[in-house]
Amino acid sequence: MTFKHLSMTMAVLCVTASASAATPKLGIVYDAGGKFDKSFNQSAFEGAERFKKETGIKYIEVQASSDTQAEQVMRGLARKKLDLIAAVGFSQTQAVQKVAQEFPNVRFVLIDAIAKGNNVNSILFKEEEGSYLVGVAAAMASKSKKIGFVGGMDIPLIRAFACGYTQGAKSVNPKIESLQNMVGTTAAAWNDPAKGGELARAQFDRGVDVVFAVAGGSGMGTLQMAKEKGKLGIGVDSNQNYLHPGSMLTSMVKRVDLAIYDSFKQVQNGTWKAGVTHRGLKEGGVDWALDKDNRMVVTPAIEKKVNEVKASIINGKTKVVDYRAAGSCPV
């Protein structure tokens, strides 16, 4: 390595050793759900923890309880001259956009939204693909032919989950009924398990026997209600099958943990790039979960069908409509 190249690497990574011995300064900002939401934020936390355990490199973590606070804590981290700040959640988009412009030498990773900047990598997931798979499972497991969906905050991202879920279910049975409710329209919708449970109860009263909870902390109430009523629940983001073994049909896993882990590793080894990254089934960004906690409720027929559909989506034979791109759901 020439002195010129070494100097450039040192400038970019803000370290005092060679690039091969880089010890990046890293940070992560959780959204209102908090890092122990057993879902989205916790997945991000687990990715950061995996990186720390493997490399011995620590990171700074903070939680933003509001959009305004997100900007404040992000700016505080940027002032510490961190090499990378990971912002977990679409609600931090404006904060990343603003702070990234103020600190061009600090890199930012934004999960679930796009922010512009030569120092920003926006990571988007194809939630509709994973949701399609659990929709297939739900339709096959449902005896009443009525399935439910409880979303957190009513935004296009959550509508994309619901739309993919319904598409998958109707691919199995075009006449299946899909009931949908959202917890709310503000960030508080992610932290209201009582409301999540109430919405699920109302759906069960109308005949639903499988419910997909995409509501952060509120989803805990939905899944608990499914257990209490003897119905089936579907988890989201993290593998939530362990929460209620035997009453969890599956979980739509969204690998936020890998997105955070990979981003930290890329900064460490000098391969990090700005831009927009899409992660779907093909990229290992989303999937369905099958393990010891739900094996008893997933029949061989369901497993076979879901895996066939998964392969069909990956090879391009089955197309799943993204609600966000289409502006509406086709089913």
Residue pairs with C-beta under 8 A, 6 or more apart in sequence:
1 9
1 18
1 19
6 18
6 19
9 18
9 19
9 22
9 270
10 16
10 19
12 270
13 19
13 22
13 24
13 83
13 267
13 270
14 24
14 25
14 81
14 83
14 105
15 21
15 22
15 23
15 24
17 23
19 270
22 267
22 268
22 269
22 270
23 57
23 268
24 57
24 83
24 84
24 264
24 267
24 268
25 60
25 80
25 81
25 82
25 83
25 84
26 48
26 51
26 57
26 58
26 59
26 60
26 82
26 83
26 84
26 85
26 86
26 264
26 267
27 59
27 60
27 61
27 62
27 77
27 80
27 82
27 84
27 85
27 86
28 44
28 45
28 48
28 59
28 60
28 61
28 62
28 85
28 86
28 88
28 260
29 61
29 62
29 63
29 64
29 70
29 73
29 74
29 77
29 85
29 86
29 87
29 88
29 92
30 41
30 44
30 45
30 61
30 62
30 63
30 64
30 88
30 89
31 40
31 41
31 63
31 64
31 70
31 88
31 89
31 91
31 92
31 187
31 190
32 63
32 64
32 65
32 66
32 89
32 91
32 187
32 188
32 190
32 191
33 39
33 40
33 41
33 89
33 190
33 191
33 216
33 217
34 41
34 63
34 191
34 217
35 41
35 42
35 44
35 45
35 61
35 63
36 42
36 45
37 190
37 216
37 217
38 217
38 220
38 238
38 240
38 243
39 216
39 217
39 219
39 235
39 236
39 237
39 238
39 240
40 88
40 89
40 216
40 236
40 237
40 238
40 254
40 256
41 88
41 89
41 216
42 238
43 237
43 238
43 254
43 255
43 256
43 257
44 86
44 88
44 111
44 256
44 257
44 259
44 260
45 61
46 238
46 257
47 256
47 257
47 258
47 259
47 260
47 261
47 264
48 59
48 61
48 86
48 260
48 261
48 264
50 257
50 261
51 57
51 59
51 260
51 261
51 264
51 265
52 58
52 59
55 268
57 264
57 268
59 264
60 77
60 80
60 82
62 73
62 76
62 77
64 70
64 73
64 74
64 92
64 95
66 187
67 91
67 92
67 94
67 95
67 187
70 87
70 91
70 92
70 95
71 94
71 95
71 98
71 99
74 85
74 87
74 92
74 95
74 96
74 99
75 99
75 102
75 103
77 85
78 85
78 99
78 102
78 103
78 106
79 103
81 105
81 106
82 106
83 106
83 107
83 267
84 106
84 107
84 108
84 109
84 263
84 264
84 267
84 272
85 99
85 106
85 107
85 108
85 109
86 108
86 109
86 111
86 260
86 263
86 264
87 95
87 96
87 108
87 109
87 110
87 111
88 111
88 256
88 260
89 111
89 112
89 113
90 111
90 112
90 113
90 155
90 157
91 187
92 110
92 113
93 110
93 113
93 114
93 115
96 108
96 110
96 115
96 117
96 120
97 115
97 116
97 117
97 120
99 106
99 108
100 106
100 108
100 115
100 117
100 119
100 120
101 117
103 119
104 117
104 118
104 119
105 119
106 119
107 119
107 120
107 121
107 267
107 272
107 274
108 115
108 117
108 119
108 120
108 121
109 120
109 121
109 122
109 123
109 259
109 260
109 263
110 120
110 121
110 122
110 123
111 123
111 256
111 259
111 260
112 123
112 124
112 125
112 157
113 122
113 124
114 122
114 124
114 276
115 122
117 274
118 274
119 274
120 274
121 263
121 272
121 273
121 274
121 275
121 276
121 277
122 275
122 276
122 277
123 259
123 263
123 276
123 277
123 279
124 276
124 277
124 278
124 279
125 254
125 255
125 256
125 278
125 279
125 280
125 285
125 286
126 278
126 279
126 280
126 281
126 285
126 286
126 320
126 322
127 157
127 160
127 161
127 164
127 252
127 254
127 286
128 160
128 161
128 163
128 164
128 167
128 320
128 321
128 322
128 323
129 164
129 280
129 281
129 286
129 313
129 320
130 164
130 252
130 253
130 254
130 281
130 286
130 287
130 288
131 160
131 161
131 162
131 163
131 164
131 165
131 168
131 212
131 252
132 164
132 165
132 167
132 168
132 171
132 309
132 313
132 318
132 320
133 168
133 252
133 281
133 287
133 288
133 306
133 309
133 310
133 313
134 165
134 168
134 212
134 234
134 249
134 250
134 251
134 252
134 288
135 147
135 164
135 165
135 166
135 167
135 168
135 169
135 170
135 171
135 172
135 212
136 168
136 169
136 171
136 172
136 302
136 305
136 306
136 309
137 168
137 234
137 249
137 250
137 288
137 298
137 302
137 306
138 147
138 165
138 168
138 169
138 210
138 212
138 232
138 234
138 249
139 145
139 147
139 168
139 169
139 170
139 171
139 172
139 173
139 176
140 172
140 299
140 301
140 302
140 305
141 210
141 232
141 249
141 297
141 298
141 299
141 302
142 176
142 209
142 210
143 209
144 207
144 208
144 209
145 173
145 175
145 176
145 177
146 176
146 177
146 178
146 179
146 206
146 207
146 208
146 209
147 165
147 169
147 176
147 177
147 178
147 179
147 208
147 209
147 210
147 211
147 212
148 178
148 179
148 180
148 181
148 200
148 203
148 204
148 208
148 210
148 211
148 212
149 161
149 162
149 165
149 166
149 178
149 179
149 180
149 181
149 211
149 212
149 214
150 180
150 181
150 182
150 183
150 196
150 199
150 200
150 203
150 211
150 212
150 213
150 214
150 215
150 218
150 219
150 222
151 158
151 159
151 161
151 162
151 180
151 181
151 182
151 183
151 214
151 215
152 158
152 182
152 183
152 184
152 189
152 190
152 214
152 215
152 216
152 218
152 219
153 182
153 183
153 184
153 185
153 186
153 187
153 189
153 190
154 182
154 184
154 185
154 189
156 323
156 324
157 324
158 182
158 214
159 323
159 324
159 329
160 322
160 323
160 324
161 212
161 214
161 236
161 252
162 178
162 180
162 212
162 214
162 323
162 329
163 321
163 322
163 323
163 329
163 330
163 331
164 320
164 321
164 322
164 323
165 178
165 212
166 178
166 329
166 331
167 320
167 321
167 329
167 330
167 331
168 309
168 320
169 176
169 178
170 176
170 178
170 331
171 309
171 318
172 305
177 207
179 203
179 206
179 208
181 199
181 202
181 203
182 189
183 189
183 190
183 192
183 195
183 196
183 199
183 215
183 218
184 192
184 195
189 195
189 215
189 216
189 218
190 215
190 216
190 217
190 218
191 216
191 217
191 218
192 217
192 218
192 221
193 217
193 218
193 219
193 220
193 221
193 222
193 224
194 221
195 218
195 221
196 213
196 215
196 218
196 219
196 220
196 221
196 222
196 225
197 221
197 222
197 224
197 225
198 221
199 222
200 211
200 213
200 221
200 222
200 225
200 226
200 229
201 225
201 229
203 211
204 211
204 225
204 226
204 229
204 231
208 231
209 231
209 232
210 231
210 232
210 233
210 234
210 249
211 222
211 226
211 231
211 232
211 233
211 234
212 233
212 234
212 236
212 252
213 219
213 222
213 223
213 233
213 234
213 235
213 236
214 236
214 252
215 222
215 236
219 235
219 236
220 243
222 233
223 233
223 235
223 240
223 243
223 244
223 247
223 248
224 244
225 231
226 232
226 233
226 244
226 247
227 233
227 244
227 247
230 247
231 247
232 247
232 248
232 249
232 297
233 244
233 247
233 248
233 249
234 248
234 249
234 250
234 251
234 252
235 241
235 243
235 248
235 250
235 251
235 252
235 289
236 251
236 252
236 254
237 251
237 252
237 253
237 254
237 256
238 251
238 253
239 251
239 253
239 289
239 291
240 248
240 251
241 248
241 250
241 251
241 289
241 291
241 293
241 294
242 293
245 292
245 293
245 294
245 296
246 293
246 294
246 296
246 297
247 297
248 293
248 294
248 297
249 294
249 297
249 298
250 288
250 289
250 290
250 294
250 298
251 288
251 289
252 286
252 287
252 288
252 289
253 286
253 287
253 288
253 289
254 285
254 286
255 279
255 284
255 285
255 286
255 287
258 279
258 284
258 285
259 277
259 279
259 285
263 272
266 272
266 273
278 285
279 285
279 286
280 286
280 313
281 287
281 310
281 313
281 314
282 314
287 310
288 306
288 310
290 298
290 303
309 318
312 318
313 319
313 320
321 329
321 330
323 329
